[in-house]
Amino acid sequence: MSQQPTDRPVITRFAPSPTGFLHIGGARTALFNWLYSRGRGGRFLLRIEDTDRARSTEEATAAILDGLEWLGLDWDGEAVSQFARADRHAEVAQQMLAAGHAYRCFATPEEIDAFRAAARAEGRSTLFQSPWRDADPASHPNAPHVIRLKAPREGETVIEDAVQGRVVFRNDQLDDMVLLRSDGTPTYMLAVAVDDHDMGVTHVIRGDDHLNNAARQTQIWRAMGWAEPVWAHIPLIHGPDGKKLSKRHGALGLDEYRRMGYPATALRNYLARLGWSHGDDEFFTDAQALEWFDLAGINRAPARLDLKKLDHLTGLHFSAMGDAALLQGLRQYLAATGAPALDQAREEALARVLPLVRERARSFSQILEKAHFALTSRPLEPDEKAKAALDGVSRGILEELTPQLRDASWTRESLEAVVSETAAAHGLGLGKLAQPLRAALAGRSVSPSVFDMMLVLGREETLARLADAGGLNAE
């Protein structure tokens, strides 16, 4: 077996099919390839496997490119279209034919079906064995045909996989696969092998559902005398219920996580830990991931999707972000969800309130929800619970509190003292008065501390909102 020389620059690739959205499993595969090559000063390439013309769409391709860009996975050069390389794939098939590693097969679909039916009836292998494998070319009819690989029928095809270990396939269990169809178009197996070779790929890192494909593609590499890549087949991601993720079972598109308000930094961190580990490290930076990531740290067991862990990591990344990065992430989140951008005044208000709302937030949407009081404008539209807190008695107490706040020093200590004295005068605890005060200032029953809100809003806006809530004149 011929492996890539270890002194060659590392080249990895991500090769999605544009027949649907880029789901979380594909994003993790892209990340692993990106981390491995970038961490070693290598190249990360992108190939769009768009040979399924009936199902491939430009919209899906655009969504893949946009998702990778958002996730921060930059690739080298232009994205390669597999379909555009069909002539090169056919050229390799002809080379294999000329070298005796492939042959023309004239068996019709009906003849292949009849062969398999007879094999089933006789209790033998249904693996098709073409009668044309060793036929004299002089006997070839002038009829439609495919080109098949002349695969070895004895011995074993061995894959030394960097994740799965040594994987052995009996050659008598592998058929002479079709390389070129009767219409001259290449098959997936041929196209992938040729593209990986021509792109100089040194490490094929992909899901372990492709492990069987590796055996077939290896036979092409060996027939052509090409140095094989390092194979690394990673376990798939399972859902919380232990079932394999799929487009029909929990594998949300990357764009869904974006619209749910997860930052790309946290998602990169989470995906890196989904099936790979570096000791007990959970939270780490991109620089650390690039330094630490290796194939030896990939687990053989399937990883389980756990959004609670993603939430936790999101909180840690919010805490570690600078205000400028956090504001930029919020702008991108609003754009991704189709929400209007914030004007300058609201951006300035959001910047002031970030220290109050970032620590416990687990998504950009939660930050905006907690910051709602600073982003909304008068008159506030209180929600149902806030309306209930603003009953007649509460409005009366707020009316009594307003002039005292007008004369208070605008410090947290002074504001707490004034509100506490007013509450005590009515035989109330501070919390009882905080609820209507929160409703008046935020229009919500849940918000940051009422004193934090007062300090962010300032004296004039605070008094104006109290006046709105109580029907008072704030002058």
Disulfide bonds with the S-S distance in Angstrom:
none
